[in-house]
Amino acid sequence: MKLSKRTGGLVLLWFVLGLLLGGLCVHRGLARSDEVYERLKIFTEVIDLIKKNYVEEVKTKELIEGAIEGMLNSLDPHSAYLTPDMFKELQVETKGSFGGLGIEIGIRDGVLTVISPIEDTPAWRAGIKAGDRIIKINGEPTKGLSLMECVKRLRGPKGTKVTITIMRKEFTEPKDFTIVRDIIKIKSVKYKTLEKGYIYVKILQFQENTSKEFAAAIDKLKEENPEGVKGMVLDLRNNPGGLLDQAVEIADFFLDHGVIVSVKGRKAEKMEFRAKEEGTLPLWPLVVLVNHGSASASEIVAGAIQDYGRGIILGRKTFGKGSVQTIIPLEDGSGLRLTTARYYTPKGRSIQDHGVEPDIVLKEKRGPMREEKEEKEDIALQKALELLKGMHIFKGYLTSERSFGAPPKEEQ
């Protein structure tokens, strides 16, 4: 989950550089901490010893960057130092166009893991699945590498090849996948009419214009169905997440009051994002499709809809990434991706490592790629359509106990 934030953020780096230059200018509070002071003395001593005695000449900048990377990597799998090139790539990615394979990755249980392949990308076409463990990149083990280092190795110029070694539950041994890199252009929202009155919207990723694309899709679908909408499928399968504000805006289309998500950082106070009555869609029967590739922002939307009983969640348990990463730019063009908070559903549930359990669980007989390849073969989509038809016939469904009503009580 990425939450954009503008701030200086170079305090630590300038402090360390000050030590290297011999000019100690320490905040009074820090000066009173003998332990911190002693540790920083050791830090500068190590840098000095490396520069004087290491077998090869080392640049001070490289040592400082390595130290910063180590600090961020020691926190959690999602926090990272971003070099200037990585920072630029991250900004491009949220706009929906970047180079690579088309997969969202993360570190799970110490192993580089595919959170989700992105539809219509090289990785998607190669059959990479959510949950795949990448144990090697071009023959080099990924164990011990930072997440951003792995991202760097996976990306490259269009037309070049990269071989990733995958371990999957059903594999008896690792398997190599050689994939040709391409420019990844993601259209955030896809839509269509399934049958007369039954509409389908798929969100592939939460980008900066997702809510606008979603609103435009709804308008088009209304035009295609002049006699009215009888039910809607919202497809969040293999959606790895994206921008928090866009997830909130999408959930707000379905809810007219109450907390959508709360974000809690280290301090006691929490930030709540609430639904507005303005712009809320009619109470169409709603089915939300999820799977193990649904993560982060997708889980915010699914969790809010589930907690309010606004729709039925159908599919498989989601990934379970419930933390917020704040992107902090630094003066030299680099940046930090720092975990600053965790988010909670309206009922106070934490998604981190738990995911969202569907109301109706479907056993997946095909891999994630197959389940969406052909509409007639898409078991989850067909089941969703059946549910919507039944809900439409049963006119009283949306006024029953499962309908959207008063905000749920937060679980203690």
Residue pairs with C-beta under 8 A, 6 or more apart in sequence:
1 241
1 242
1 244
1 247
1 296
1 297
1 300
1 321
1 323
1 324
1 325
1 343
2 90
2 94
2 241
2 242
2 243
2 244
2 325
2 326
2 327
2 337
3 243
3 244
3 245
3 324
3 325
3 326
3 327
3 340
4 243
4 327
5 326
5 327
5 328
6 329
7 328
7 329
8 331
9 328
9 329
9 330
9 335
9 336
10 330
10 331
10 332
12 68
13 64
13 68
13 330
15 26
16 40
16 43
16 44
16 64
16 67
17 64
18 24
18 25
19 40
19 43
19 44
20 44
20 47
20 60
20 64
26 37
30 36
30 37
31 37
43 67
47 60
47 63
47 64
47 67
50 58
50 63
51 58
51 60
51 63
65 81
65 83
65 334
68 81
69 80
69 81
69 146
69 148
71 81
72 79
72 80
72 81
72 146
72 336
72 337
72 338
73 79
73 80
73 146
75 338
75 339
76 323
76 339
77 106
77 107
77 108
77 147
78 106
78 107
78 147
78 321
78 323
78 325
78 337
78 339
79 325
79 336
79 337
79 338
79 339
80 146
80 147
80 148
80 336
80 337
81 148
81 334
81 335
81 336
82 90
82 148
82 327
82 334
82 335
82 336
82 337
83 334
84 332
84 333
84 334
86 148
86 151
86 152
86 334
86 335
87 329
87 333
87 334
87 335
88 333
89 98
89 151
89 155
90 327
90 335
90 337
92 98
94 207
94 208
94 242
94 243
95 207
95 208
96 185
96 186
96 187
96 188
96 205
96 207
96 209
97 183
97 184
97 185
97 186
98 155
98 183
98 184
99 155
99 156
99 157
99 158
99 181
99 182
99 183
99 184
100 154
100 155
100 156
100 181
100 182
100 184
101 121
101 122
101 123
101 128
101 154
101 155
101 162
101 164
101 179
101 181
101 184
102 117
102 118
102 120
102 121
102 122
102 123
102 124
102 182
102 184
103 114
103 115
103 116
103 117
103 118
103 121
103 123
103 128
103 154
104 114
104 115
104 116
104 117
104 118
104 240
104 241
104 295
105 112
105 113
105 114
105 115
105 134
105 147
105 150
105 151
105 154
106 112
106 113
106 115
106 147
106 321
107 113
107 147
110 143
111 133
111 135
111 142
111 143
112 133
112 134
112 135
112 142
112 145
112 147
112 150
113 131
113 132
113 133
113 134
114 123
114 128
114 129
114 130
114 131
114 132
114 133
114 134
115 130
115 240
115 241
115 293
115 295
115 319
115 321
116 130
116 238
116 239
116 240
116 293
116 294
116 295
116 319
116 368
117 123
117 124
117 128
117 129
117 130
117 238
117 293
117 368
117 369
118 124
118 184
118 186
118 204
118 205
118 238
118 240
119 204
119 238
119 372
121 182
121 184
121 186
122 179
122 180
122 181
122 182
123 179
124 369
126 177
126 179
127 177
127 367
127 369
128 164
128 166
128 177
128 179
128 369
129 168
129 293
129 367
129 368
129 369
130 238
130 291
130 292
130 293
130 319
130 368
131 168
131 169
131 292
131 293
132 166
132 167
132 168
133 166
133 167
133 168
134 142
134 150
134 164
134 165
134 166
135 141
135 142
135 143
135 165
135 166
135 167
135 174
136 142
136 163
136 164
136 165
136 174
137 150
137 153
137 154
137 162
137 163
137 164
137 165
138 153
138 162
138 163
139 163
139 165
140 153
142 150
145 153
148 337
153 162
154 162
154 164
155 181
156 162
156 181
157 181
158 181
158 182
158 183
159 180
159 181
159 182
160 180
160 181
161 178
161 179
161 180
161 181
162 178
162 179
162 181
163 176
163 177
163 178
163 179
164 176
164 177
164 179
165 174
165 175
165 176
165 177
166 174
166 175
166 176
166 177
167 174
167 175
168 175
186 204
186 205
186 207
187 204
187 213
188 203
188 204
188 205
188 206
188 207
188 209
188 210
188 213
189 201
189 202
189 203
189 204
189 210
189 213
189 214
189 216
189 217
190 201
190 202
190 204
190 217
191 199
191 200
191 201
191 202
191 217
191 218
191 220
191 221
192 199
192 200
193 199
193 200
193 221
193 224
193 225
194 200
194 233
194 375
194 381
194 385
195 385
196 225
196 227
197 225
197 227
197 228
197 229
197 230
197 231
197 392
198 229
198 230
198 231
198 232
198 233
198 385
198 388
198 389
199 218
199 221
199 224
199 225
199 229
199 231
199 232
199 233
200 232
200 233
200 235
200 381
201 214
201 217
201 218
201 221
201 232
201 233
201 234
201 235
202 234
202 235
202 236
202 237
203 210
203 214
203 234
203 235
203 236
203 239
203 250
203 298
204 238
204 239
205 239
205 240
205 241
205 242
206 239
206 241
206 242
206 243
206 246
206 247
206 250
206 297
206 298
207 242
207 243
207 246
208 243
208 246
210 242
210 243
210 246
210 249
210 250
211 246
211 249
211 250
211 253
214 250
214 253
215 253
218 253
218 281
221 229
222 229
229 282
229 284
230 284
230 285
230 388
230 389
230 392
231 284
231 285
231 286
231 287
231 385
231 388
231 389
231 391
231 392
232 284
232 285
232 286
232 287
232 388
233 286
233 287
233 288
233 289
233 381
233 384
233 385
233 388
234 286
234 287
234 288
234 289
234 301
234 311
235 288
235 289
235 372
235 381
236 288
236 289
236 290
236 294
236 298
236 301
236 302
237 289
237 290
237 291
237 293
237 294
237 315
237 368
237 371
237 372
237 380
238 291
238 293
238 294
238 368
238 372
239 293
239 294
239 295
239 297
239 298
240 293
240 295
240 296
240 298
240 319
241 247
241 295
241 296
241 297
241 298
241 299
241 321
242 296
242 297
243 297
244 261
244 263
244 297
244 300
244 324
244 343
246 297
247 261
247 296
247 297
247 298
247 300
247 301
248 260
248 261
248 273
248 300
250 301
251 260
251 261
251 275
251 300
251 301
251 304
251 305
252 260
252 275
252 276
252 279
252 280
253 279
253 280
253 281
254 280
254 281
254 286
254 304
254 305
254 310
254 311
254 404
255 275
255 280
255 304
255 305
255 308
255 310
255 404
256 275
256 276
256 277
256 280
256 404
257 274
257 275
257 276
257 277
257 407
258 274
258 275
258 308
258 346
258 406
258 407
258 408
259 272
259 273
259 274
259 275
259 346
259 407
260 273
260 274
260 275
260 300
260 304
260 346
261 272
261 273
261 300
261 303
261 304
261 343
261 344
261 345
261 346
262 270
262 271
262 272
262 273
262 343
262 344
262 346
262 348
263 270
263 271
263 272
263 273
263 324
263 341
263 342
263 343
263 344
264 270
264 271
264 341
264 342
264 343
264 344
265 340
265 341
266 340
271 341
283 398
283 403
283 404
285 311
285 387
285 388
285 391
285 392
285 397
285 398
286 305
286 310
286 311
286 312
287 311
287 312
287 314
287 384
287 387
287 388
288 301
288 302
288 305
288 306
288 311
288 312
288 313
288 314
289 314
289 315
289 380
289 381
289 384
290 298
290 302
290 313
290 314
290 315
290 316
290 317
290 318
290 356
290 358
291 315
291 316
291 318
291 364
291 368
291 371
291 380
292 316
292 317
292 318
292 319
292 355
292 368
293 319
293 368
294 302
294 315
294 318
294 319
294 356
295 318
295 319
295 320
295 321
296 319
296 321
296 322
298 318
299 318
299 319
299 320
299 321
299 322
299 351
299 355
299 356
300 343
300 345
300 351
302 313
302 318
302 356
303 345
303 346
303 349
303 351
303 356
304 310
304 345
304 346
305 311
305 313
306 313
306 345
306 356
306 359
307 345
307 346
307 347
307 349
307 408
308 346
308 404
308 405
308 407
308 408
309 401
309 402
309 403
309 404
309 405
310 403
310 404
312 359
312 360
312 387
313 356
313 357
313 358
313 359
313 360
314 358
314 359
314 360
314 362
314 380
314 383
314 384
314 387
315 358
315 360
315 361
315 362
315 380
316 358
316 361
316 362
316 364
317 355
317 356
317 357
317 358
317 361
318 351
318 355
318 356
319 355
320 351
320 352
320 353
320 354
320 355
321 351
321 352
322 342
322 343
322 344
322 350
322 351
322 352
322 353
322 354
323 339
323 341
323 342
323 343
323 352
324 339
324 340
324 341
324 342
324 343
325 337
325 338
325 339
325 340
326 336
326 337
326 338
326 339
326 340
326 341
327 335
327 336
327 337
328 335
328 336
328 337
328 338
329 335
330 336
342 350
342 352
343 350
343 351
344 350
344 351
345 351
346 407
346 408
346 410
347 408
347 409
347 410
347 411
348 410
348 411
348 412
349 411
360 383
360 387
362 379
362 380
362 383
364 371
365 379
366 377
366 379
370 377
371 377
371 378
371 379
371 380
372 378
372 381
375 381
376 382
391 397
391 398
397 403
398 404
